[in-house]
């Protein structure tokens, strides 16, 4: 399975299991109530807004994402 398909399948699971992702370690991201779904070495950051799931960013895990916050 190609990575994009795998990513889509994992993100698709959020429809039934919106709390599947964990809270990120970074305090600023926790403050904004982000959750993070780990897919291989990538992190998909999302927020729950009522019954909607907003995917905000997918980044490579080892990357320093402090400048993106």
Rosetta blueprint (number, residue, H / E / L):
1 X L
2 X L
3 X H
4 X H
5 X H
6 X H
7 X H
8 X H
9 X H
10 X H
11 X H
12 X H
13 X H
14 X L
15 X L
16 X L
17 X L
18 X L
19 X L
20 X L
21 X L
22 X E
23 X L
24 X L
25 X L
26 X L
27 X H
28 X H
29 X H
30 X H
31 X H
32 X L
33 X L
34 X L
35 X E
36 X E
37 X E
38 X E
39 X E
40 X L
41 X L
42 X E
43 X E
44 X E
45 X E
46 X E
47 X E
48 X E
49 X E
50 X L
51 X L
52 X E
53 X E
54 X E
55 X E
56 X E
57 X E
58 X E
59 X E
60 X E
61 X L
62 X L
63 X L
64 X L
65 X L
66 X H
67 X H
68 X H
69 X L
